[in-house]
Amino acid sequence: MQTFLSLESSNDEQLIESSENELAIKALKENKKYVFISGSSKSGKTILAKKFSEINKKKLIYDIPEKLVFDTGVYLDLNQLPLKSENFFHFLQYFLSNNLNLTILSNQSFDDSSNISEIIPDTLSRLKLFTFITINPPQDQLLFLLIEKFLKNKSISVQPKIIKHTMNYIERTYDDAFKAAEVINHLLYENNHNINLSLISDYYEQIQRTLS
């Protein structure tokens, strides 16, 4: 596992290259023609879009414009795609007809029939031409690095045992890694910049009692 930085150098733009996202990164490095990358919130899709749109000299957009005038490939970073919209079909068709690269990064996935049933048939037929890649949920090694990264974004450094203990109480998701960093930050603030394993246990166990 390794990390690399986007062209901006802030910690917030740091992407951790791992087994969870290696297929997405491979496809972007190869500048494949039509790629659809699906990943949950905080999984690094926007960082990927920013970095590789610059590397591959493609335009980065965050919405589907009504007027389609592109002379180069496009990266569309949009979590909720308008799957029932004719405009989305025409958007896809534009790139196919003009032989232009299109990379879509979204929260949406088409692994189950419920999502597929929402798609206009003509749109679905165009999407079938794409290479579909999923950024997988984080395993323990990546989860640790993500929490560490989110803390560094706030200029916070803690002992590894603090992060590892926090991981005992959270799900293996990118959102939970972000929330765990927020919890550590909160406990540091509430306890005069001191934190220990008992404080973390008490915090999460209190939440569990409230929910039970």
TORPA-4810 file (N, C-alpha, C, O; in nm, 3 decimals):
<nodes>
NODE_1_0.085_-0.119_0.000_0.000_0.000_0.000_0.089_0.124_0.000_0.189_0.130_0.071_M
NODE_2_0.051_0.223_-0.081_0.130_0.345_-0.088_0.037_0.465_-0.099_-0.083_0.450_-0.123_Q
NODE_3_0.093_0.582_-0.082_0.014_0.704_-0.099_0.078_0.789_-0.205_0.200_0.784_-0.226_T
NODE_4_-0.004_0.868_-0.273_0.050_0.970_-0.361_-0.038_1.093_-0.350_-0.154_1.084_-0.309_F
NODE_5_0.017_1.206_-0.389_-0.055_1.332_-0.375_-0.109_1.376_-0.509_-0.049_1.351_-0.614_L
NODE_6_-0.223_1.443_-0.505_-0.271_1.506_-0.626_-0.183_1.627_-0.656_-0.089_1.653_-0.580_S
NODE_7_-0.210_1.698_-0.761_-0.123_1.809_-0.800_-0.126_1.920_-0.697_-0.030_1.996_-0.687_L
NODE_8_-0.235_1.930_-0.620_-0.232_2.015_-0.502_-0.159_1.936_-0.393_-0.156_1.813_-0.397_E
NODE_9_-0.102_2.005_-0.297_-0.017_1.933_-0.202_-0.075_1.928_-0.061_-0.006_1.886_0.031_S
NODE_10_-0.199_1.971_-0.042_-0.256_1.970_0.091_-0.287_1.826_0.133_-0.307_1.739_0.048_S
NODE_11_-0.291_1.802_0.266_-0.321_1.669_0.316_-0.459_1.623_0.271_-0.482_1.504_0.252_N
NODE_12_-0.551_1.720_0.256_-0.687_1.685_0.219_-0.694_1.622_0.079_-0.789_1.551_0.048_D
NODE_13_-0.593_1.649_-0.003_-0.591_1.596_-0.140_-0.506_1.470_-0.150_-0.476_1.425_-0.260_E
NODE_14_-0.469_1.414_-0.037_-0.386_1.293_-0.040_-0.471_1.171_-0.067_-0.573_1.149_-0.001_Q
NODE_15_-0.431_1.092_-0.162_-0.501_0.969_-0.195_-0.415_0.850_-0.154_-0.296_0.844_-0.185_L
NODE_16_-0.476_0.757_-0.084_-0.406_0.636_-0.043_-0.434_0.528_-0.147_-0.548_0.484_-0.162_I
NODE_17_-0.330_0.486_-0.216_-0.345_0.381_-0.317_-0.341_0.246_-0.247_-0.246_0.216_-0.175_E
NODE_18_-0.444_0.166_-0.267_-0.456_0.041_-0.193_-0.527_-0.064_-0.279_-0.568_-0.037_-0.392_S
NODE_19_-0.541_-0.183_-0.224_-0.610_-0.289_-0.298_-0.757_-0.253_-0.321_-0.819_-0.302_-0.415_S
NODE_20_-0.812_-0.167_-0.233_-0.952_-0.130_-0.246_-0.979_-0.045_-0.371_-1.087_-0.051_-0.429_E
NODE_21_-0.881_0.034_-0.411_-0.904_0.123_-0.526_-0.807_0.097_-0.643_-0.802_0.176_-0.737_N
NODE_22_-0.732_-0.011_-0.637_-0.627_-0.033_-0.737_-0.682_-0.049_-0.879_-0.619_-0.006_-0.975_E
NODE_23_-0.800_-0.112_-0.894_-0.856_-0.130_-1.027_-0.900_0.004_-1.087_-0.884_0.028_-1.207_L
NODE_24_-0.955_0.091_-1.003_-0.995_0.224_-1.050_-0.873_0.303_-1.095_-0.874_0.366_-1.201_A
NODE_25_-0.768_0.299_-1.015_-0.647_0.374_-1.047_-0.582_0.318_-1.174_-0.532_0.393_-1.257_I
NODE_26_-0.583_0.187_-1.188_-0.526_0.124_-1.308_-0.600_0.171_-1.434_-0.537_0.205_-1.535_K
NODE_27_-0.732_0.172_-1.429_-0.811_0.215_-1.545_-0.786_0.361_-1.579_-0.780_0.397_-1.696_A
NODE_28_-0.770_0.445_-1.476_-0.746_0.587_-1.499_-0.605_0.610_-1.554_-0.584_0.696_-1.640_L
NODE_29_-0.509_0.535_-1.504_-0.372_0.546_-1.556_-0.366_0.504_-1.703_-0.291_0.562_-1.782_K
NODE_30_-0.446_0.405_-1.738_-0.448_0.356_-1.877_-0.534_0.443_-1.968_-0.538_0.424_-2.089_E
NODE_31_-0.604_0.540_-1.906_-0.687_0.635_-1.982_-0.788_0.561_-2.070_-0.802_0.590_-2.189_N
NODE_32_-0.858_0.466_-2.010_-0.955_0.387_-2.083_-1.067_0.476_-2.138_-1.094_0.583_-2.083_K
NODE_33_-1.130_0.432_-2.244_-1.224_0.515_-2.319_-1.349_0.550_-2.238_-1.381_0.668_-2.220_K
NODE_34_-1.418_0.447_-2.188_-1.543_0.469_-2.115_-1.536_0.392_-1.983_-1.534_0.269_-1.981_Y
NODE_35_-1.534_0.468_-1.873_-1.515_0.408_-1.741_-1.622_0.462_-1.646_-1.651_0.582_-1.645_V
NODE_36_-1.679_0.373_-1.567_-1.775_0.412_-1.463_-1.720_0.361_-1.330_-1.710_0.241_-1.308_F
NODE_37_-1.683_0.455_-1.241_-1.626_0.420_-1.111_-1.728_0.449_-1.002_-1.774_0.562_-0.986_I
NODE_38_-1.763_0.345_-0.928_-1.860_0.358_-0.821_-1.790_0.345_-0.687_-1.706_0.257_-0.668_S
NODE_39_-1.825_0.434_-0.594_-1.766_0.428_-0.460_-1.849_0.509_-0.364_-1.914_0.606_-0.403_G
NODE_40_-1.847_0.471_-0.238_-1.928_0.540_-0.138_-1.866_0.676_-0.103_-1.757_0.710_-0.148_S
NODE_41_-1.938_0.751_-0.022_-1.890_0.881_0.023_-1.755_0.868_0.094_-1.733_0.772_0.169_S
NODE_42_-1.665_0.962_0.071_-1.532_0.967_0.132_-1.436_0.861_0.078_-1.330_0.838_0.137_K
NODE_43_-1.472_0.795_-0.033_-1.385_0.688_-0.085_-1.276_0.740_-0.179_-1.196_0.662_-0.230_S
NODE_44_-1.272_0.871_-0.201_-1.163_0.930_-0.279_-1.194_0.953_-0.425_-1.103_0.979_-0.504_G
NODE_45_-1.321_0.943_-0.463_-1.356_0.960_-0.604_-1.320_1.099_-0.657_-1.267_1.113_-0.767_K
NODE_46_-1.350_1.201_-0.578_-1.323_1.338_-0.624_-1.173_1.364_-0.638_-1.131_1.433_-0.731_T
NODE_47_-1.093_1.309_-0.548_-0.948_1.324_-0.559_-0.898_1.254_-0.686_-0.813_1.308_-0.758_I
NODE_48_-0.952_1.135_-0.713_-0.916_1.065_-0.837_-0.953_1.148_-0.959_-0.874_1.161_-1.052_L
NODE_49_-1.072_1.205_-0.956_-1.118_1.284_-1.071_-1.028_1.405_-1.093_-0.990_1.435_-1.207_A
NODE_50_-0.994_1.476_-0.985_-0.908_1.594_-0.998_-0.770_1.558_-1.050_-0.718_1.623_-1.141_K
NODE_51_-0.712_1.454_-0.993_-0.576_1.417_-1.030_-0.566_1.370_-1.175_-0.485_1.419_-1.252_K
NODE_52_-0.652_1.273_-1.210_-0.636_1.211_-1.342_-0.698_1.292_-1.455_-0.659_1.274_-1.570_F
NODE_53_-0.792_1.381_-1.426_-0.840_1.470_-1.532_-0.728_1.564_-1.575_-0.717_1.599_-1.692_S
NODE_54_-0.644_1.603_-1.480_-0.529_1.688_-1.515_-0.422_1.607_-1.587_-0.368_1.651_-1.689_E
NODE_55_-0.392_1.490_-1.535_-0.288_1.406_-1.597_-0.326_1.370_-1.741_-0.243_1.376_-1.831_I
NODE_56_-0.453_1.333_-1.760_-0.499_1.288_-1.892_-0.553_1.402_-1.978_-0.605_1.380_-2.088_N
NODE_57_-0.541_1.525_-1.925_-0.583_1.644_-2.001_-0.729_1.635_-2.045_-0.762_1.655_-2.162_K
NODE_58_-0.815_1.605_-1.948_-0.958_1.599_-1.971_-1.029_1.705_-1.886_-0.976_1.751_-1.785_K
NODE_59_-1.147_1.743_-1.928_-1.225_1.844_-1.856_-1.300_1.778_-1.740_-1.360_1.672_-1.758_K
NODE_60_-1.296_1.840_-1.622_-1.367_1.789_-1.504_-1.494_1.870_-1.483_-1.488_1.993_-1.472_L
NODE_61_-1.609_1.802_-1.477_-1.736_1.869_-1.454_-1.809_1.801_-1.338_-1.782_1.684_-1.307_I
NODE_62_-1.901_1.875_-1.276_-1.972_1.823_-1.158_-2.123_1.816_-1.181_-2.198_1.788_-1.088_Y
NODE_63_-2.166_1.842_-1.302_-2.307_1.833_-1.336_-2.319_1.811_-1.487_-2.221_1.827_-1.560_D
NODE_64_-2.436_1.776_-1.530_-2.457_1.752_-1.673_-2.514_1.879_-1.736_-2.626_1.918_-1.704_I
NODE_65_-2.439_1.943_-1.823_-2.486_2.069_-1.883_-2.597_2.044_-1.986_-2.603_1.937_-2.047_P
NODE_66_-2.682_2.144_-2.003_-2.787_2.132_-2.104_-2.727_2.140_-2.245_-2.771_2.070_-2.336_E
NODE_67_-2.627_2.226_-2.260_-2.563_2.241_-2.390_-2.435_2.159_-2.392_-2.347_2.178_-2.308_K
NODE_68_-2.425_2.069_-2.486_-2.311_1.978_-2.494_-2.214_2.026_-2.601_-2.237_2.007_-2.721_L
NODE_69_-2.105_2.088_-2.556_-2.002_2.136_-2.647_-1.867_2.100_-2.586_-1.813_2.176_-2.506_V
NODE_70_-1.813_1.986_-2.624_-1.684_1.940_-2.572_-1.595_1.900_-2.690_-1.640_1.834_-2.784_F
NODE_71_-1.469_1.940_-2.682_-1.374_1.897_-2.786_-1.268_1.805_-2.728_-1.168_1.774_-2.793_D
NODE_72_-1.292_1.761_-2.604_-1.199_1.669_-2.538_-1.279_1.576_-2.449_-1.400_1.595_-2.430_T
NODE_73_-1.213_1.476_-2.393_-1.279_1.386_-2.301_-1.318_1.456_-2.172_-1.270_1.565_-2.142_G
NODE_74_-1.407_1.392_-2.096_-1.463_1.454_-1.975_-1.462_1.355_-1.859_-1.482_1.235_-1.877_V
NODE_75_-1.438_1.410_-1.740_-1.459_1.337_-1.615_-1.583_1.398_-1.550_-1.585_1.518_-1.520_Y
NODE_76_-1.686_1.318_-1.527_-1.807_1.363_-1.459_-1.805_1.309_-1.316_-1.813_1.188_-1.295_L
NODE_77_-1.795_1.399_-1.219_-1.795_1.363_-1.077_-1.931_1.403_-1.020_-1.952_1.518_-0.981_D
NODE_78_-2.023_1.307_-1.016_-2.162_1.336_-0.977_-2.219_1.215_-0.904_-2.237_1.109_-0.963_L
NODE_79_-2.248_1.233_-0.775_-2.291_1.120_-0.694_-2.427_1.064_-0.734_-2.444_0.943_-0.743_N
NODE_80_-2.525_1.152_-0.758_-2.658_1.107_-0.792_-2.687_1.137_-0.939_-2.716_1.251_-0.976_Q
NODE_81_-2.679_1.036_-1.020_-2.698_1.053_-1.164_-2.847_1.057_-1.198_-2.927_0.984_-1.138_L
NODE_82_-2.886_1.141_-1.292_-3.028_1.149_-1.333_-3.064_1.036_-1.429_-3.081_1.058_-1.549_P
NODE_83_-3.075_0.916_-1.376_-3.088_0.796_-1.458_-3.217_0.795_-1.539_-3.224_0.730_-1.644_L
NODE_84_-3.320_0.864_-1.492_-3.448_0.866_-1.563_-3.459_0.982_-1.661_-3.562_0.999_-1.727_K
NODE_85_-3.354_1.060_-1.671_-3.357_1.180_-1.753_-3.311_1.152_-1.896_-3.210_1.084_-1.918_S
NODE_86_-3.386_1.204_-1.992_-3.345_1.195_-2.132_-3.214_1.271_-2.154_-3.135_1.237_-2.242_E
NODE_87_-3.195_1.375_-2.073_-3.073_1.456_-2.086_-2.948_1.372_-2.059_-2.844_1.392_-2.122_N
NODE_88_-2.959_1.278_-1.965_-2.846_1.191_-1.935_-2.817_1.097_-2.052_-2.701_1.072_-2.085_F
NODE_89_-2.922_1.047_-2.114_-2.903_0.963_-2.232_-2.830_1.042_-2.342_-2.735_0.992_-2.402_F
NODE_90_-2.876_1.164_-2.368_-2.813_1.245_-2.474_-2.668_1.280_-2.438_-2.582_1.291_-2.526_H
NODE_91_-2.643_1.297_-2.309_-2.507_1.323_-2.261_-2.416_1.205_-2.297_-2.309_1.224_-2.354_F
NODE_92_-2.459_1.084_-2.263_-2.380_0.964_-2.295_-2.363_0.949_-2.445_-2.253_0.920_-2.494_L
NODE_93_-2.472_0.969_-2.519_-2.469_0.950_-2.663_-2.374_1.048_-2.730_-2.310_1.015_-2.830_Q
NODE_94_-2.364_1.168_-2.676_-2.276_1.270_-2.733_-2.131_1.220_-2.738_-2.063_1.234_-2.839_Y
NODE_95_-2.086_1.161_-2.627_-1.947_1.115_-2.620_-1.924_0.991_-2.706_-1.818_0.974_-2.766_F
NODE_96_-2.024_0.905_-2.711_-2.012_0.787_-2.795_-2.009_0.825_-2.944_-1.928_0.773_-3.021_L
NODE_97_-2.098_0.915_-2.982_-2.107_0.956_-3.123_-1.983_1.031_-3.169_-1.942_1.021_-3.285_S
NODE_98_-1.924_1.108_-3.075_-1.807_1.190_-3.112_-1.675_1.123_-3.076_-1.568_1.183_-3.089_N
NODE_99_-1.683_0.996_-3.031_-1.563_0.918_-3.001_-1.473_0.989_-2.899_-1.351_0.993_-2.913_N
NODE_100_-1.538_1.046_-2.796_-1.465_1.117_-2.689_-1.467_1.034_-2.562_-1.566_0.968_-2.531_L
NODE_101_-1.357_1.037_-2.489_-1.350_0.965_-2.362_-1.450_1.021_-2.261_-1.476_1.142_-2.257_N
NODE_102_-1.506_0.931_-2.181_-1.594_0.974_-2.072_-1.570_0.885_-1.951_-1.581_0.762_-1.959_L
NODE_103_-1.538_0.948_-1.839_-1.522_0.877_-1.711_-1.625_0.933_-1.614_-1.630_1.054_-1.592_T
NODE_104_-1.705_0.846_-1.557_-1.808_0.885_-1.461_-1.770_0.831_-1.324_-1.737_0.713_-1.310_I
NODE_105_-1.776_0.918_-1.223_-1.751_0.876_-1.085_-1.875_0.910_-1.003_-1.921_1.024_-1.003_L
NODE_106_-1.930_0.808_-0.934_-2.059_0.827_-0.869_-2.073_0.738_-0.746_-2.005_0.636_-0.733_S
NODE_107_-2.164_0.779_-0.656_-2.200_0.693_-0.543_-2.283_0.574_-0.588_-2.288_0.471_-0.520_N
NODE_108_-2.348_0.587_-0.702_-2.442_0.485_-0.746_-2.371_0.363_-0.804_-2.266_0.372_-0.866_Q
NODE_109_-2.434_0.250_-0.780_-2.381_0.125_-0.831_-2.493_0.052_-0.905_-2.611_0.075_-0.878_S
NODE_110_-2.456_-0.035_-0.996_-2.555_-0.110_-1.071_-2.538_-0.259_-1.048_-2.555_-0.341_-1.138_F
NODE_111_-2.502_-0.293_-0.923_-2.482_-0.433_-0.889_-2.614_-0.505_-0.860_-2.621_-0.628_-0.860_D
NODE_112_-2.720_-0.426_-0.835_-2.848_-0.490_-0.805_-2.956_-0.442_-0.901_-2.944_-0.335_-0.961_D
NODE_113_-3.060_-0.520_-0.913_-3.165_-0.494_-1.012_-3.246_-0.370_-0.981_-3.304_-0.311_-1.071_S
NODE_114_-3.250_-0.327_-0.853_-3.330_-0.211_-0.817_-3.279_-0.085_-0.885_-3.357_-0.001_-0.929_S
NODE_115_-3.146_-0.072_-0.895_-3.089_0.044_-0.964_-3.109_0.033_-1.114_-3.140_0.132_-1.181_N
NODE_116_-3.091_-0.086_-1.168_-3.104_-0.106_-1.312_-3.246_-0.076_-1.359_-3.265_-0.023_-1.468_I
NODE_117_-3.344_-0.110_-1.277_-3.484_-0.089_-1.316_-3.518_0.058_-1.331_-3.617_0.092_-1.396_S
NODE_118_-3.439_0.147_-1.271_-3.465_0.290_-1.279_-3.410_0.352_-1.407_-3.441_0.468_-1.436_E
NODE_119_-3.331_0.279_-1.482_-3.260_0.337_-1.596_-3.342_0.325_-1.723_-3.399_0.219_-1.751_I
NODE_120_-3.349_0.433_-1.799_-3.412_0.430_-1.930_-3.339_0.324_-2.016_-3.216_0.322_-2.018_I
NODE_121_-3.414_0.238_-2.085_-3.349_0.131_-2.164_-3.239_0.180_-2.257_-3.133_0.117_-2.266_P
NODE_122_-3.262_0.291_-2.328_-3.159_0.344_-2.418_-3.034_0.386_-2.341_-2.921_0.368_-2.388_D
NODE_123_-3.056_0.441_-2.223_-2.943_0.480_-2.138_-2.867_0.357_-2.092_-2.744_0.355_-2.094_T
NODE_124_-2.939_0.254_-2.052_-2.877_0.130_-2.005_-2.792_0.067_-2.114_-2.683_0.016_-2.087_L
NODE_125_-2.840_0.071_-2.237_-2.764_0.011_-2.347_-2.633_0.086_-2.369_-2.533_0.026_-2.406_S
NODE_126_-2.634_0.218_-2.346_-2.510_0.296_-2.360_-2.415_0.268_-2.243_-2.294_0.258_-2.262_R
NODE_127_-2.470_0.255_-2.125_-2.387_0.229_-2.007_-2.318_0.092_-2.016_-2.212_0.073_-1.957_L
NODE_128_-2.378_0.000_-2.087_-2.319_-0.134_-2.101_-2.187_-0.130_-2.179_-2.113_-0.228_-2.181_K
NODE_129_-2.160_-0.018_-2.244_-2.033_-0.003_-2.317_-1.919_0.040_-2.224_-1.803_0.044_-2.265_L
NODE_130_-1.953_0.072_-2.099_-1.853_0.121_-2.003_-1.789_0.006_-1.928_-1.848_-0.101_-1.909_F
NODE_131_-1.665_0.030_-1.885_-1.599_-0.058_-1.789_-1.643_-0.016_-1.649_-1.616_0.097_-1.608_T
NODE_132_-1.709_-0.105_-1.576_-1.759_-0.073_-1.442_-1.659_-0.120_-1.336_-1.614_-0.235_-1.337_F
NODE_133_-1.625_-0.028_-1.247_-1.528_-0.058_-1.141_-1.584_-0.006_-1.008_-1.639_0.104_-1.002_I
NODE_134_-1.569_-0.086_-0.904_-1.615_-0.047_-0.771_-1.495_-0.026_-0.678_-1.405_-0.109_-0.672_T
NODE_135_-1.496_0.086_-0.607_-1.399_0.107_-0.499_-1.454_0.034_-0.377_-1.559_0.070_-0.324_I
NODE_136_-1.383_-0.068_-0.332_-1.433_-0.154_-0.226_-1.426_-0.087_-0.088_-1.348_0.006_-0.069_N
NODE_137_-1.508_-0.134_0.008_-1.501_-0.081_0.144_-1.361_-0.102_0.204_-1.292_-0.197_0.168_P
NODE_138_-1.320_-0.014_0.295_-1.184_-0.024_0.350_-1.168_-0.140_0.447_-1.253_-0.162_0.533_P
NODE_139_-1.058_-0.212_0.432_-1.019_-0.311_0.532_-0.936_-0.241_0.641_-0.913_-0.121_0.634_Q
NODE_140_-0.893_-0.318_0.740_-0.833_-0.257_0.859_-0.712_-0.168_0.830_-0.700_-0.059_0.886_D
NODE_141_-0.623_-0.214_0.742_-0.503_-0.136_0.715_-0.537_0.000_0.655_-0.483_0.103_0.696_Q
NODE_142_-0.627_0.000_0.558_-0.668_0.126_0.496_-0.749_0.210_0.593_-0.734_0.332_0.596_L
NODE_143_-0.835_0.147_0.672_-0.916_0.222_0.769_-0.827_0.300_0.865_-0.854_0.417_0.895_L
NODE_144_-0.721_0.237_0.912_-0.626_0.304_1.002_-0.564_0.426_0.932_-0.559_0.535_0.990_F
NODE_145_-0.518_0.407_0.810_-0.453_0.516_0.737_-0.549_0.631_0.707_-0.510_0.748_0.706_L
NODE_146_-0.675_0.597_0.684_-0.775_0.700_0.657_-0.801_0.786_0.781_-0.806_0.908_0.772_L
NODE_147_-0.818_0.721_0.895_-0.839_0.795_1.020_-0.719_0.884_1.048_-0.733_1.000_1.086_I
NODE_148_-0.600_0.829_1.029_-0.476_0.905_1.048_-0.472_1.026_0.954_-0.434_1.135_0.995_E
NODE_149_-0.512_1.005_0.829_-0.513_1.113_0.730_-0.613_1.222_0.769_-0.580_1.341_0.765_K
NODE_150_-0.735_1.182_0.806_-0.837_1.281_0.842_-0.793_1.362_0.964_-0.825_1.480_0.974_F
NODE_151_-0.721_1.298_1.058_-0.668_1.371_1.174_-0.559_1.469_1.131_-0.555_1.582_1.180_L
NODE_152_-0.472_1.426_1.042_-0.365_1.515_0.995_-0.422_1.636_0.922_-0.363_1.744_0.926_K
NODE_153_-0.536_1.618_0.856_-0.601_1.732_0.791_-0.636_1.841_0.892_-0.647_1.959_0.857_N
NODE_154_-0.654_1.801_1.018_-0.683_1.895_1.126_-0.559_1.926_1.210_-0.568_1.983_1.318_K
NODE_155_-0.442_1.886_1.157_-0.314_1.904_1.228_-0.313_1.833_1.363_-0.260_1.885_1.461_S
NODE_156_-0.372_1.714_1.367_-0.379_1.634_1.489_-0.299_1.506_1.470_-0.310_1.439_1.367_I
NODE_157_-0.218_1.474_1.569_-0.142_1.351_1.568_-0.165_1.279_1.702_-0.151_1.340_1.808_S
NODE_158_-0.198_1.151_1.696_-0.219_1.073_1.818_-0.142_0.943_1.807_-0.095_0.905_1.699_V
NODE_159_-0.128_0.875_1.918_-0.059_0.746_1.918_-0.139_0.643_1.838_-0.262_0.647_1.838_Q
NODE_160_-0.071_0.553_1.771_-0.142_0.450_1.692_-0.245_0.371_1.774_-0.349_0.332_1.721_P
NODE_161_-0.218_0.349_1.901_-0.311_0.270_1.982_-0.446_0.340_1.997_-0.548_0.274_2.017_K
NODE_162_-0.447_0.473_1.989_-0.573_0.548_1.998_-0.659_0.518_1.875_-0.779_0.493_1.887_I
NODE_163_-0.598_0.521_1.759_-0.672_0.492_1.636_-0.718_0.346_1.635_-0.833_0.317_1.602_I
NODE_164_-0.629_0.255_1.671_-0.663_0.113_1.669_-0.777_0.082_1.766_-0.862_-0.002_1.736_K
NODE_165_-0.779_0.147_1.881_-0.885_0.123_1.977_-1.018_0.178_1.925_-1.123_0.116_1.942_H
NODE_166_-1.012_0.292_1.862_-1.133_0.351_1.803_-1.192_0.259_1.697_-1.314_0.248_1.683_T
NODE_167_-1.106_0.193_1.624_-1.152_0.102_1.517_-1.234_-0.013_1.571_-1.311_-0.074_1.496_M
NODE_168_-1.221_-0.045_1.699_-1.300_-0.153_1.758_-1.449_-0.119_1.762_-1.533_-0.207_1.780_N
NODE_169_-1.482_0.009_1.746_-1.620_0.053_1.766_-1.687_0.101_1.637_-1.801_0.148_1.641_Y
NODE_170_-1.622_0.089_1.524_-1.679_0.146_1.402_-1.691_0.041_1.291_-1.624_-0.062_1.293_I
NODE_171_-1.778_0.072_1.195_-1.794_-0.013_1.078_-1.679_0.012_0.980_-1.610_0.114_0.988_E
NODE_172_-1.660_-0.080_0.890_-1.554_-0.066_0.789_-1.609_0.009_0.668_-1.634_-0.048_0.562_R
NODE_173_-1.628_0.140_0.687_-1.675_0.226_0.579_-1.589_0.353_0.578_-1.525_0.387_0.678_T
NODE_174_-1.588_0.421_0.465_-1.512_0.546_0.453_-1.574_0.655_0.539_-1.503_0.735_0.599_Y
NODE_175_-1.706_0.658_0.543_-1.774_0.757_0.627_-1.740_0.738_0.774_-1.717_0.835_0.847_D
NODE_176_-1.736_0.611_0.819_-1.706_0.585_0.960_-1.562_0.621_0.994_-1.534_0.660_1.108_D
NODE_177_-1.471_0.609_0.898_-1.333_0.651_0.922_-1.329_0.802_0.946_-1.261_0.850_1.037_A
NODE_178_-1.404_0.875_0.865_-1.411_1.021_0.882_-1.475_1.057_1.016_-1.425_1.145_1.087_F
NODE_179_-1.583_0.989_1.051_-1.652_1.017_1.178_-1.564_0.982_1.298_-1.568_1.050_1.400_K
NODE_180_-1.484_0.875_1.285_-1.394_0.837_1.394_-1.291_0.947_1.421_-1.260_0.977_1.536_A
NODE_181_-1.240_1.007_1.315_-1.146_1.119_1.332_-1.215_1.236_1.400_-1.154_1.305_1.482_A
NODE_182_-1.342_1.259_1.366_-1.419_1.366_1.431_-1.437_1.338_1.580_-1.430_1.429_1.662_E
NODE_183_-1.459_1.212_1.614_-1.475_1.173_1.756_-1.346_1.199_1.832_-1.349_1.257_1.941_V
NODE_184_-1.233_1.157_1.777_-1.104_1.179_1.843_-1.079_1.328_1.860_-1.034_1.372_1.966_I
NODE_185_-1.107_1.405_1.759_-1.092_1.550_1.768_-1.181_1.607_1.878_-1.137_1.692_1.956_N
NODE_186_-1.305_1.561_1.885_-1.400_1.607_1.987_-1.349_1.574_2.129_-1.352_1.659_2.218_H
NODE_187_-1.302_1.451_2.147_-1.255_1.411_2.280_-1.130_1.488_2.321_-1.113_1.520_2.438_L
NODE_188_-1.044_1.516_2.226_-0.926_1.598_2.257_-0.968_1.737_2.302_-0.914_1.791_2.399_L
NODE_189_-1.064_1.795_2.231_-1.112_1.930_2.264_-1.179_1.933_2.401_-1.159_2.027_2.478_Y
NODE_190_-1.258_1.830_2.431_-1.333_1.827_2.557_-1.246_1.793_2.677_-1.286_1.815_2.791_E
NODE_191_-1.128_1.739_2.653_-1.043_1.692_2.764_-0.906_1.757_2.764_-0.805_1.694_2.797_N
NODE_192_-0.904_1.884_2.726_-0.782_1.963_2.734_-0.666_1.898_2.657_-0.552_1.895_2.704_N
NODE_193_-0.698_1.846_2.539_-0.599_1.785_2.448_-0.538_1.657_2.503_-0.430_1.615_2.460_H
NODE_194_-0.608_1.596_2.597_-0.565_1.465_2.648_-0.665_1.360_2.605_-0.786_1.384_2.604_N
NODE_195_-0.614_1.244_2.569_-0.703_1.136_2.528_-0.641_1.004_2.568_-0.519_0.987_2.565_I
NODE_196_-0.728_0.910_2.605_-0.680_0.776_2.640_-0.784_0.673_2.597_-0.892_0.708_2.550_N
NODE_197_-0.751_0.545_2.613_-0.839_0.440_2.568_-0.972_0.439_2.642_-1.076_0.407_2.583_L
NODE_198_-0.969_0.473_2.770_-1.092_0.473_2.849_-1.191_0.578_2.799_-1.311_0.553_2.795_S
NODE_199_-1.140_0.694_2.762_-1.228_0.800_2.710_-1.299_0.753_2.583_-1.418_0.778_2.564_L
NODE_200_-1.224_0.686_2.498_-1.282_0.636_2.373_-1.388_0.530_2.403_-1.497_0.533_2.347_I
NODE_201_-1.356_0.436_2.491_-1.450_0.331_2.527_-1.577_0.390_2.586_-1.688_0.352_2.549_S
NODE_202_-1.560_0.484_2.679_-1.676_0.546_2.745_-1.765_0.617_2.644_-1.887_0.611_2.653_D
NODE_203_-1.703_0.685_2.548_-1.779_0.760_2.448_-1.867_0.666_2.365_-1.987_0.689_2.351_Y
NODE_204_-1.806_0.563_2.310_-1.881_0.473_2.222_-1.979_0.385_2.299_-2.087_0.354_2.249_Y
NODE_205_-1.943_0.346_2.421_-2.034_0.263_2.500_-2.158_0.343_2.544_-2.267_0.287_2.557_E
NODE_206_-2.140_0.470_2.566_-2.253_0.556_2.599_-2.348_0.565_2.479_-2.470_0.563_2.495_Q
NODE_207_-2.292_0.576_2.361_-2.375_0.580_2.240_-2.450_0.449_2.224_-2.568_0.448_2.190_I
NODE_208_-2.381_0.338_2.248_-2.445_0.207_2.236_-2.558_0.191_2.336_-2.662_0.133_2.303_Q
NODE_209_-2.541_0.242_2.459_-2.647_0.234_2.560_-2.766_0.317_2.518_-2.881_0.279_2.540_R
NODE_210_-2.738_0.431_2.458_-2.847_0.520_2.412_-2.931_0.454_2.302_-3.052_0.470_2.296_T
NODE_211_-2.862_0.379_2.215_-2.931_0.315_2.104_-3.002_0.186_2.142_-3.094_0.142_2.072_L
NODE_212_-2.961_0.127_2.252_-3.019_-0.003_2.292_-3.149_0.015_2.370_-3.211_-0.084_2.410_S
</nodes>
